[in-house]
Amino acid sequence: MFHYHATLDFPYTVGCMRGVIRREDVRAVSGPPPGGVGPGGPRRPGGPPGGHPDLATAANELQIPVERLRSALGPPPPDLRAAAQRLGISEQRLRQALGVP
């Protein structure tokens, strides 16, 4: 039996855990990654692999501190509409900065 430890920050799981997993099983249990973008799909140029947005680059583009962006996004999966409202910007602008459709 496995159990997982997660954090509010990317990469969301503890890196020192070891084991063998099948991506299909993880997707079946967890659903799609935040923003609905998965490995091999679109991602922000220069962002980490797997479709995870680069929060530092997005915060810089939005001209806000990265901690403010992280706080507005909340725990995964983020509610981009609510996050945009918290930041006082359009959802479209937030999606563009994060590089998610």
VEXVEXMI-962619 format. One record per atom (N, C-alpha, C): residue number from 1; atom name; x, y, z. Coordinates in steps of 0.001 Angstrom, whole numbers, plus 500000, padded with zeros to 6 digits. Example, Ala and Ser with C-alpha at 12.3 -4.5 7.8 and 13.67 -1.06 7.14 Angstrom:
<pts>
PT  rotor  tigu      c1      c2      c3
PT      1     N  513190  494310  507800
PT      1    CA  512300  495500  507800
PT      1     C  513200  496700  507800
PT      2     N  512850  497750  507080
PT      2    CA  513670  498940  507140
PT      2     C  512900  500030  507870
</pts>
This chain:
<pts>
PT  rotor  tigu      c1      c2      c3
PT      1     N  500845  498825  500000
PT      1    CA  500000  500000  500000
PT      1     C  500890  501236  500000
PT      2     N  500488  502249  499266
PT      2    CA  501221  503504  499185
PT      2     C  500418  504606  499837
PT      3     N  501110  505608  500297
PT      3    CA  500470  506864  500655
PT      3     C  501391  507976  500182
PT      4     N  500840  509148  499979
PT      4    CA  501591  510241  499373
PT      4     C  501617  511449  500289
PT      5     N  502701  512182  500206
PT      5    CA  502855  513442  500914
PT      5     C  502873  514533  499863
PT      6     N  502070  515557  500034
PT      6    CA  501973  516617  499035
PT      6     C  502200  517972  499684
PT      7     N  502596  518937  498852
PT      7    CA  502802  520308  499301
PT      7     C  501934  521232  498457
PT      8     N  501830  522484  498857
PT      8    CA  501076  523467  498079
PT      8     C  501894  524013  496916
PT      9     N  503203  523756  496902
PT      9    CA  504086  524304  495879
PT      9     C  504536  523215  494913
PT     10     N  504804  523631  493662
PT     10    CA  505352  522712  492670
PT     10     C  506663  522157  493192
PT     11     N  506962  520902  493105
PT     11    CA  506294  519870  492316
PT     11     C  505180  519134  493046
PT     12     N  504684  519623  494154
PT     12    CA  503533  519116  494897
PT     12     C  503777  517831  495677
PT     13     N  504792  517062  495340
PT     13    CA  505071  515844  496096
PT     13     C  506509  515861  496595
PT     14     N  506766  515088  497614
PT     14    CA  508096  515010  498196
PT     14     C  509013  514265  497230
PT     15     N  510133  514869  496871
PT     15    CA  511033  514291  495878
PT     15     C  511823  513096  496358
PT     16     N  511917  512875  497661
PT     16    CA  512747  511774  498161
PT     16     C  512004  510447  498191
PT     17     N  510713  510448  497905
PT     17    CA  509947  509202  497891
PT     17     C  510355  508387  496668
PT     18     N  510449  507101  496809
PT     18    CA  510852  506241  495706
PT     18     C  509854  505108  495555
PT     19     N  509694  504649  494333
PT     19    CA  508802  503541  494051
PT     19     C  508555  503451  492561
PT     20     N  507811  502475  492166
PT     20    CA  507480  502285  490769
PT     20     C  506001  502605  490590
PT     21     N  505713  503500  489660
PT     21    CA  504329  503870  489386
PT     21     C  504073  503784  487890
PT     22     N  502815  503685  487548
PT     22    CA  502419  503768  486145
PT     22     C  501675  505084  485977
PT     23     N  502088  505882  484991
PT     23    CA  501447  507184  484762
PT     23     C  499933  507045  484589
PT     24     N  499498  505963  483955
PT     24    CA  498071  505759  483742
PT     24     C  497323  505669  485080
PT     25     N  497950  504995  486056
PT     25    CA  497326  504876  487373
PT     25     C  497252  506231  488069
PT     26     N  498311  507005  487966
PT     26    CA  498343  508330  488594
PT     26     C  497273  509214  487976
PT     27     N  497171  509213  486649
PT     27    CA  496154  510028  485979
PT     27     C  494747  509575  486352
PT     28     N  494547  508277  486482
PT     28    CA  493221  507757  486831
PT     28     C  492802  508223  488217
PT     29     N  493743  508277  489145
PT     29    CA  493445  508677  490515
PT     29     C  493424  510194  490671
PT     30     N  494376  510879  490043
PT     30    CA  494566  512310  490269
PT     30     C  493834  513203  489288
PT     31     N  493504  512697  488114
PT     31    CA  492913  513555  487094
PT     31     C  494005  514314  486368
PT     32     N  493612  515260  485513
PT     32    CA  494609  515994  484729
PT     32     C  495395  516959  485597
PT     33     N  496587  517359  485144
PT     33    CA  497373  518352  485876
PT     33     C  496662  519695  485902
PT     34     N  497077  520618  486802
PT     34    CA  496465  521946  486844
PT     34     C  496475  522579  485465
PT     35     N  495375  523192  485098
PT     35    CA  495273  523825  483797
PT     35     C  494931  522851  482693
PT     36     N  494843  521556  483005
PT     36    CA  494488  520567  482014
PT     36     C  495580  520267  481011
PT     37     N  496796  520664  481289
PT     37    CA  497898  520442  480362
PT     37     C  498763  519323  480900
PT     38     N  499060  518356  480090
PT     38    CA  499841  517223  480554
PT     38     C  501156  517092  479827
PT     39     N  501927  516055  480157
PT     39    CA  503197  515819  479504
PT     39     C  503030  515762  477997
PT     40     N  503926  516434  477315
PT     40    CA  503889  516467  475864
PT     40     C  502951  517522  475323
PT     41     N  502134  518127  476185
PT     41    CA  501199  519153  475746
PT     41     C  501840  520522  475793
PT     42     N  501049  521555  475514
PT     42    CA  501593  522908  475522
PT     42     C  502114  523285  476904
PT     43     N  503120  524088  476924
PT     43    CA  503638  524625  478185
PT     43     C  504286  525960  477909
PT     44     N  504471  526714  478948
PT     44    CA  505094  528022  478820
PT     44     C  506544  527829  478403
PT     45     N  507014  528582  477391
PT     45    CA  508422  528454  476994
PT     45     C  509338  528682  478189
PT     46     N  510275  527784  478381
PT     46    CA  511207  527900  479503
PT     46     C  510664  527340  480792
PT     47     N  509385  526923  480809
PT     47    CA  508789  526364  482013
PT     47     C  509222  524926  482204
PT     48     N  508966  524377  483358
PT     48    CA  509359  523002  483619
PT     48     C  508567  522031  482755
PT     49     N  509132  520855  482460
PT     49    CA  508424  519870  481656
PT     49     C  507142  519419  482331
PT     50     N  506245  518877  481536
PT     50    CA  505014  518335  482094
PT     50     C  503875  519316  482128
PT     51     N  504059  520504  481578
PT     51    CA  502967  521446  481496
PT     51     C  502778  522320  482715
PT     52     N  503606  522197  483724
PT     52    CA  503469  523035  484906
PT     52     C  503963  524440  484593
PT     53     N  503182  525455  484912
PT     53    CA  503605  526820  484607
PT     53     C  504785  527265  485458
PT     54     N  505571  528143  484901
PT     54    CA  506693  528748  485611
PT     54     C  506146  529971  486350
PT     55     N  505900  529823  487649
PT     55    CA  505272  530895  488414
PT     55     C  506132  532142  488492
PT     56     N  507442  531980  488545
PT     56    CA  508328  533147  488614
PT     56     C  508222  533976  487339
PT     57     N  508203  533306  486195
PT     57    CA  508079  534020  484921
PT     57     C  506710  534669  484808
PT     58     N  505665  533941  485200
PT     58    CA  504306  534486  485137
PT     58     C  504166  535694  486060
PT     59     N  504691  535593  487283
PT     59    CA  504618  536718  488219
PT     59     C  505368  537920  487672
PT     60     N  506518  537678  487065
PT     60    CA  507282  538768  486471
PT     60     C  506484  539433  485348
PT     61     N  505841  538618  484513
PT     61    CA  505033  539158  483425
PT     61     C  503861  539977  483947
PT     62     N  503279  539540  485057
PT     62    CA  502157  540255  485662
PT     62     C  502616  541397  486568
PT     63     N  503920  541489  486790
PT     63    CA  504534  542515  487643
PT     63     C  503991  542461  489071
PT     64     N  503969  541232  489607
PT     64    CA  503565  541013  490990
PT     64     C  504553  540052  491629
PT     65     N  504659  540031  492958
PT     65    CA  505531  539061  493616
PT     65     C  505022  537632  493391
PT     66     N  505940  536701  493252
PT     66    CA  505571  535302  493003
PT     66     C  504724  534751  494144
PT     67     N  504963  535166  495369
PT     67    CA  504165  534687  496504
PT     67     C  502720  535165  496401
PT     68     N  502504  536362  495864
PT     68    CA  501129  536852  495673
PT     68     C  500412  536000  494630
PT     69     N  501117  535656  493552
PT     69    CA  500532  534796  492518
PT     69     C  500221  533420  493093
PT     70     N  501174  532848  493815
PT     70    CA  500983  531512  494404
PT     70     C  499790  531518  495365
PT     71     N  499686  532555  496165
PT     71    CA  498585  532663  497118
PT     71     C  497246  532793  496390
PT     72     N  497205  533578  495322
PT     72    CA  495966  533757  494562
PT     72     C  495537  532456  493897
PT     73     N  496502  531669  493415
PT     73    CA  496180  530407  492749
PT     73     C  495655  529367  493730
PT     74     N  496159  529390  494956
PT     74    CA  495715  528438  495962
PT     74     C  496217  527031  495674
PT     75     N  495670  526048  496389
PT     75    CA  496125  524666  496195
PT     75     C  495645  524114  494852
PT     76     N  496356  523118  494335
PT     76    CA  495949  522538  493060
PT     76     C  494662  521728  493195
PT     77     N  493898  521655  492141
PT     77    CA  494048  522426  490914
PT     77     C  493544  523845  491126
PT     78     N  494216  524821  490530
PT     78    CA  493826  526213  490769
PT     78     C  492522  526574  490061
PT     79     N  491769  527472  490679
PT     79    CA  490577  528055  490060
PT     79     C  491047  529368  489438
PT     80     N  491314  529348  488136
PT     80    CA  491913  530503  487478
PT     80     C  490984  531713  487468
PT     81     N  489693  531483  487377
PT     81    CA  488753  532611  487399
PT     81     C  488823  533328  488746
PT     82     N  488787  532557  489836
PT     82    CA  488854  533141  491180
PT     82     C  490215  533791  491415
PT     83     N  491281  533157  490938
PT     83    CA  492627  533722  491109
PT     83     C  492743  535052  490390
PT     84     N  492200  535132  489180
PT     84    CA  492243  536386  488422
PT     84     C  491488  537481  489166
PT     85     N  490349  537142  489734
PT     85    CA  489580  538122  490510
PT     85     C  490377  538596  491718
PT     86     N  491038  537665  492406
PT     86    CA  491847  538042  493569
PT     86     C  492973  538997  493171
PT     87     N  493507  538797  491969
PT     87    CA  494622  539635  491501
PT     87     C  494151  540909  490822
PT     88     N  492848  541018  490554
PT     88    CA  492318  542205  489899
PT     88     C  492685  542291  488418
PT     89     N  492790  541132  487771
PT     89    CA  493115  541078  486348
PT     89     C  492115  540161  485656
PT     90     N  492143  540150  484326
PT     90    CA  491245  539262  483598
PT     90     C  491764  537830  483647
PT     91     N  490844  536888  483550
PT     91    CA  491242  535485  483506
PT     91     C  492109  535229  482272
PT     92     N  491780  535889  481170
PT     92    CA  492562  535722  479938
PT     92     C  494007  536167  480142
PT     93     N  494215  537281  480840
PT     93    CA  495572  537753  481104
PT     93     C  496335  536777  481995
PT     94     N  495654  536236  483002
PT     94    CA  496288  535264  483888
PT     94     C  496662  533997  483121
PT     95     N  495748  533495  482303
PT     95    CA  496031  532308  481500
PT     95     C  497203  532551  480561
PT     96     N  497249  533725  479946
PT     96    CA  498356  534050  479042
PT     96     C  499686  534069  479793
PT     97     N  499705  534677  480971
PT     97    CA  500942  534748  481760
PT     97     C  501408  533352  482199
PT     98     N  500440  532488  482531
PT     98    CA  500770  531139  482961
PT     98     C  501064  530208  481796
PT     99     N  500652  530609  480600
PT     99    CA  500875  529770  479429
PT     99     C  499964  528567  479361
PT    100     N  498724  528727  479884
PT    100    CA  497739  527647  479843
PT    100     C  496567  528076  478985
PT    101     N  495953  527119  478279
PT    101    CA  494808  527461  477420
PT    101     C  493586  527883  478201
</pts>
